[in-house]
Amino acid sequence: MILAFSSIPTTQVRLPAGNDNTSFINLIVYIRDTLDGITEYNLSSPSIVPDTVEINNLIDNLQISTNAANNNPIVQLLSSGNQNIVGQIIISLSQIFNRMNIENLENTISSKHHSILNNQ
């Protein structure tokens, strides 16, 4: 999966957090020079932790106030105009929202199952 590409000498990436509270990924960087020579670097695996506080703040701010949402760091990254950053943020948010949805469904099923057992 390509996370970012750029013709400028430096770039930033926002890595997806995965399915657990923390995750590790293998990170490989390919650098192409002006003569089409390619160098490959294997970077040490970073530990990735989702910023759930900022994500919950984003959800709250979007429901309450447009001004508060504009000050949210995630909204600022989405409005940066940088297609690499926007794509990375959308992928990360999608994974986190999916995980939150699964947790909510599991909690609902568990509580309904528990209430059925208690009523018998």
C-alpha positions as CSV (number, residue, x, y, z in Angstrom):
1,M,0.0,0.0,0.0
2,I,1.4,3.4,-0.9
3,L,0.7,5.9,1.9
4,A,2.4,9.0,0.3
5,F,4.3,10.2,-2.6
6,S,6.0,13.5,-3.2
7,S,8.5,15.3,-5.4
8,I,9.7,17.5,-2.5
9,P,12.6,16.4,-0.3
10,T,10.5,15.9,2.8
11,T,7.0,14.5,3.5
12,Q,4.9,13.6,6.5
13,V,2.6,10.6,6.8
14,R,-0.2,9.8,9.1
15,L,-0.2,6.1,9.7
16,P,-3.4,4.1,10.2
17,A,-3.8,2.8,13.8
18,G,-5.0,-0.7,12.9
19,N,-7.5,-2.8,14.8
20,D,-6.1,-2.8,18.3
21,N,-5.3,0.0,20.8
22,T,-1.7,-0.1,19.4
23,S,-0.3,-1.6,16.2
24,F,3.0,-2.1,14.6
25,I,3.7,-1.9,10.9
26,N,6.6,-2.6,8.6
27,L,7.6,0.7,6.9
28,I,9.6,0.8,3.7
29,V,10.6,4.0,1.9
30,Y,11.5,4.0,-1.8
31,I,13.5,7.1,-3.0
32,R,13.8,7.7,-6.7
33,D,16.4,10.2,-7.9
34,T,16.4,12.3,-11.1
35,L,18.1,9.5,-13.1
36,D,15.4,7.0,-12.0
37,G,17.7,5.2,-9.6
38,I,15.7,3.8,-6.7
39,T,16.9,3.3,-3.1
40,E,14.9,1.2,-0.6
41,Y,15.0,1.9,3.2
42,N,13.5,-0.4,5.8
43,L,12.6,1.8,8.7
44,S,12.2,0.5,12.2
45,S,8.6,-0.4,13.0
46,P,6.8,2.5,14.7
47,S,4.3,1.9,17.4
48,I,1.0,3.5,16.3
49,V,-1.6,4.7,18.8
50,P,-4.8,6.3,17.7
51,D,-5.5,9.8,19.2
52,T,-9.0,8.9,20.5
53,V,-9.2,12.2,22.5
54,E,-8.9,14.3,19.3
55,I,-11.2,12.0,17.4
56,N,-13.9,12.2,20.1
57,N,-13.4,16.0,20.2
58,L,-13.9,16.1,16.4
59,I,-17.2,14.2,16.7
60,D,-18.4,16.4,19.6
61,N,-17.3,19.6,17.8
62,L,-19.0,18.6,14.5
63,Q,-22.2,18.0,16.4
64,I,-22.1,21.3,18.4
65,S,-20.3,24.1,16.6
66,T,-18.7,24.9,13.3
67,N,-16.2,27.3,14.9
68,A,-15.0,24.6,17.4
69,A,-14.7,22.1,14.5
70,N,-12.5,24.6,12.6
71,N,-10.0,24.6,15.5
72,N,-9.8,20.8,15.7
73,P,-6.4,19.5,14.4
74,I,-8.0,16.8,12.4
75,V,-10.2,19.3,10.6
76,Q,-7.2,21.5,9.9
77,L,-5.3,18.6,8.4
78,L,-8.4,17.7,6.2
79,S,-8.5,21.3,5.0
80,S,-4.8,21.5,4.3
81,G,-5.2,20.8,0.6
82,N,-2.4,18.2,0.7
83,Q,-3.8,15.1,-1.0
84,N,-1.4,12.8,0.9
85,I,-2.4,14.1,4.3
86,V,-6.1,14.1,3.5
87,G,-6.0,10.6,2.2
88,Q,-4.1,9.4,5.2
89,I,-6.5,11.1,7.6
90,I,-9.6,9.7,5.8
91,I,-8.2,6.1,5.9
92,S,-7.3,6.5,9.6
93,L,-10.7,7.9,10.6
94,S,-12.5,5.3,8.6
95,Q,-10.6,2.5,10.4
96,I,-11.3,4.1,13.8
97,F,-15.0,4.8,13.1
98,N,-15.4,1.2,11.9
99,R,-13.7,-0.1,15.1
100,M,-15.9,2.2,17.3
101,N,-19.0,0.9,15.4
102,I,-18.0,-2.8,16.0
103,E,-17.4,-2.1,19.7
104,N,-20.9,-0.4,20.0
105,L,-22.5,-3.4,18.2
106,E,-20.7,-5.8,20.5
107,N,-21.8,-3.9,23.6
108,T,-25.4,-3.7,22.4
109,I,-25.5,-7.4,21.7
110,S,-23.8,-8.2,25.0
111,S,-26.2,-6.1,27.0
112,K,-29.3,-7.4,25.2
113,H,-28.0,-11.0,25.8
114,H,-27.4,-10.2,29.4
115,S,-30.9,-8.7,29.9
116,I,-32.5,-11.7,28.2
117,L,-30.7,-14.1,30.5
118,N,-31.7,-12.0,33.6
119,N,-35.4,-12.1,32.6
120,Q,-35.6,-15.9,32.3
